[in-house]
Amino acid sequence: METPMTEDHADVRILPPLLFLGSIVLGVLLQLTIVVRLEVESGLRVPIGLALVALGVAPMAWAIRWMSRTKQDPDPRKPTPELIAGGPYRFSRNPIYVGMALIQAGIGVALGNLWILLLLVPTLVVLRRSVIEKEEAYLERKFGDSYARYRATVRRWL
């Protein structure tokens, strides 16, 4: 159910970094209980994992830089003063979330922890339902046709 725009922000109750962090912690705890190893050669596991983490940090840093240029806060509970369609937002409507997903995958690979990788799927489902859909509804209410055109031309993920 959509909330009327009484406040100038998305009705997000779960902070995305905490969602991903919780998923990683749960993966570590599950690994302590039920060992499920990721079969990647041990000499490759850490370099591949670190490469994924680096690939995740890059779009996040780029997006946050673009947000700061327009004096926006990446916290979805804060107002969005203008629609950003440049920088990483030309390629993805959610470059920060793409980055967070890559970081979680990289941590899972580096640790050889299949749980962390498996938990990425439900994490992304919760992210979509509890965060992205609310953000998109807010942006559509606030920016109308401008956001609809942007959404029609830029993919949600990549």
CORVEN-V591008 format. One record per residue. N is the residue number from 1. OMEGA is omega as a letter, one per 30 degrees, with the letter a starting at -180 (none if undefined). Layout:
# CORVEN-V591008
N_OMEGA / N_OMEGA
This chain:
# CORVEN-V591008
1_a / 2_l / 3_l / 4_a / 5_l / 6_l / 7_a / 8_l / 9_l / 10_a / 11_a / 12_a / 13_l / 14_l / 15_a / 16_l / 17_l / 18_l / 19_l / 20_l / 21_l / 22_l / 23_l / 24_l / 25_l / 26_l / 27_l / 28_l / 29_l / 30_l / 31_l / 32_a / 33_a / 34_a / 35_l / 36_a / 37_l / 38_a / 39_l / 40_a / 41_a / 42_l / 43_a / 44_a / 45_a / 46_l / 47_l / 48_l / 49_l / 50_l / 51_l / 52_l / 53_l / 54_l / 55_l / 56_a / 57_a / 58_a / 59_l / 60_a / 61_l / 62_a / 63_a / 64_l / 65_l / 66_l / 67_a / 68_l / 69_a / 70_l / 71_l / 72_l / 73_l / 74_l / 75_a / 76_l / 77_l / 78_l / 79_l / 80_a / 81_l / 82_l / 83_l / 84_l / 85_a / 86_l / 87_a / 88_a / 89_l / 90_a / 91_a / 92_l / 93_a / 94_a / 95_l / 96_l / 97_l / 98_l / 99_l / 100_l / 101_l / 102_l / 103_l / 104_l / 105_l / 106_l / 107_l / 108_l / 109_a / 110_l / 111_a / 112_a / 113_a / 114_l / 115_a / 116_l / 117_a / 118_a / 119_l / 120_a / 121_l / 122_l / 123_l / 124_l / 125_l / 126_l / 127_a / 128_a / 129_a / 130_a / 131_a / 132_a / 133_l / 134_l / 135_a / 136_l / 137_l / 138_a / 139_l / 140_l / 141_a / 142_a / 143_l / 144_a / 145_l / 146_l / 147_l / 148_l / 149_l / 150_a / 151_a / 152_a / 153_a / 154_a / 155_l / 156_a / 157_a / 158_none
